[in-house]
Amino acid sequence: MPLSFLQRLVLLCLLALALPGCASQGSTLGYYWQSAQGHLQIMRAAEPIDQWIARTDITPALRERLQLAQRARAFAVAELGLPDNASYRRYADLKRPYAVWNVVAAPPYALTLHRWCFPVTGCIGYRGYFAEADARAEAAQLAGQGLEVEVYGVPAYSTLGYMNWAGGDPLLSTFIAWPEGEFVRLLFHELAHQVVYAQGDTLFNESFATAVERLGSAQWLATEASPEARAAFAESSERRSAFRALTRATRARLSAIYEQKEALALDEKALAAMKIEAMQAFRSDYATLRTAWLQARRDRTAAVNAAQLAGYDRWVARANNASFAAQAAYDELVPAFEALFEREGRQWPRFYDAVRQLAQQPEAQRHQSLRALPPPKEPPGA
């Protein structure tokens, strides 16, 4: 149904408040309007899942996946306590590989993300664009200021629940065909953003959503998935854990190098040499890890393995301070949130209430409170 000018204006205002953390288009009215237009295109393409399932011109694979999405959406509400609202009850075929493209940037000798400030979401360490060309243009400007930059595609984004009145965030073709375990964990991640959101705290928000996806997908796989789906997810999770361990170790090494700039007053030439050595070691260690993965799977092949490896290959080839700093937001506080889940008796309502209470604290205090939690005796997530 075509939207009236008034409806468009209301939507624009809401998007200006809600989207920056996941897919904003900037700080001026014209920039927000461009963002609103991008989101409107997605909303127009979205139709109720039941209507898609009833169509005769879709593939059996898509129909099966949409039915899986309905089951996962019901599971999210009944078992994980995630919001029972309009989000992810419609589907849109975007006919492109990503929903948005994010830009991140960092100084050449620091793992501190450049930040953009917006209403409601506060100051965040990334900016999203509905057009890849716009993202790369922004990245070029930042690179011209001497920053290291990265542009990466994002399969889904959250409007934090602000758009549920208009149909909610839809399922997208950009991730609908992912393997079952990967699909449900992304769905749970995006729904988690509608439960708790701390203004301007990307580390808190993304680590919380990642913890929910890990804990929730483990629960789904244990009770709802086939043995084949569990096995496939276990393999991909093992590789993901190994890759994250490698990047965490490299972040720690880079941080130690950059700290010497102030402590020892090292000149830029010395810092650059140490940084190059650390990055060379990272890529060498990844090559060794990748060879081990391929060796372990030499007798079998799977599309998900090829896709996952290709993603890691691209990440490693382009890795810089911006990409390392951005990744930290998604995993640095995850163990603490998992410990909090254990402390709250693995009860989702109690866990969410505890996270909401943390979100009310000043940023430094909430981070300190999380880091003070003892680690769980056993890893609760996948």
DABEL-V602258 format. One record per helix or strand of 3 or more residues. SS is the DSSP state (a for helix, b for strand). FROM is the first residue (numbers start at 0). TO is the last residue. If there is no record, write none. Layout:
BEGIN
((SS	FROM	TO) (SS	FROM	TO))
END
This chain:
BEGIN
((a	4	17) (a	19	22) (a	28	44) (a	48	53) (a	59	77) (b	89	91) (b	99	105) (b	115	117) (b	121	123) (b	126	128) (a	131	143) (b	147	153) (a	163	165) (a	179	191) (a	201	222) (a	226	262) (a	267	295) (a	302	317) (a	320	330) (a	333	342) (a	347	358) (a	362	370))
END
